[in-house]
Amino acid sequence: MAKSIGQWNEGRVLVQGNRVEHWLNGRKVVEYERGSENYRNLVGASKYAAPGYNANGRFGEAARGHILLQDHGDRVMFRNIRIKTLPKA
């Protein structure tokens, strides 16, 4: 799934309404519906349930706003970040 250290991975996040898909190197790794009971249960069992992450509303449920780029404590680089509004299907 993820490429070796020193190689670039390609990630895509596709959002249509509340439906979200995360893709890594051409393979879908997760999909969910923001605001669903399942999504809220998963967030509630994670570090994102902490009040600091929810001071401005429920974590991850804003329809518009900032983008979160995350790492897990290792050195990380991002390149070629693009945001597109796709035509409605």
C-alpha positions in Angstrom: 0.0 0.0 0.0 2.4 2.7 1.2 5.7 3.1 -0.8 9.1 2.8 0.8 10.9 5.6 2.6 12.3 8.0 0.1 9.5 7.4 -2.5 6.5 9.7 -2.9 3.0 8.4 -2.1 -0.1 9.7 -3.9 -3.1 10.4 -1.8 -6.6 11.6 -2.9 -9.5 12.6 -0.8 -12.9 12.7 -2.7 -15.9 14.3 -1.1 -19.4 14.3 -2.4 -21.9 15.7 0.1 -21.1 13.9 3.4 -19.6 10.9 1.6 -15.8 10.8 1.9 -13.2 8.4 0.3 -9.5 8.3 1.0 -7.2 6.8 -1.7 -3.6 5.9 -1.4 -1.5 5.0 -4.5 -4.7 4.2 -6.5 -6.2 2.0 -3.8 -9.2 3.0 -1.7 -8.2 2.7 2.0 -11.2 4.1 3.8 -14.7 5.5 3.1 -17.2 7.0 5.5 -20.1 9.4 5.8 -19.4 12.5 7.9 -22.0 12.9 10.7 -23.2 9.3 10.5 -23.6 7.3 13.8 -20.7 5.1 12.8 -18.4 8.1 12.0 -19.3 9.7 15.3 -18.6 6.5 17.2 -15.2 6.1 15.6 -14.3 9.7 16.4 -15.6 9.3 19.9 -13.2 6.4 20.5 -10.2 8.3 19.1 -8.0 11.1 20.3 -10.2 13.5 18.3 -12.9 13.2 20.9 -10.9 15.5 23.2 -12.6 18.9 23.8 -9.8 20.8 22.1 -10.5 19.2 18.8 -14.2 20.0 19.0 -14.1 23.6 20.3 -15.5 24.9 17.0 -18.0 22.1 16.3 -17.8 18.4 15.9 -14.4 17.1 14.6 -14.3 16.5 10.8 -17.9 17.6 10.1 -17.5 21.1 8.8 -18.7 21.4 5.2 -16.1 24.1 4.6 -12.9 25.3 6.2 -9.3 24.3 6.8 -7.5 21.2 5.6 -5.7 19.1 8.1 -2.4 17.5 7.0 -1.3 14.9 9.5 1.9 13.0 10.3 2.7 10.6 13.2 5.9 12.2 14.5 8.2 11.3 11.7 9.8 13.6 9.1 7.2 14.3 6.4 7.0 16.3 3.3 4.1 17.3 1.1 4.2 18.5 -2.6 1.7 19.2 -5.4 -1.3 19.8 -3.1 -4.3 20.7 -5.3 -7.9 21.3 -4.4 -10.5 20.9 -7.2 -14.2 21.4 -7.3 -15.4 18.6 -9.7 -18.5 19.0 -11.8 -21.6 17.3 -10.4 -22.2 13.8 -11.8 
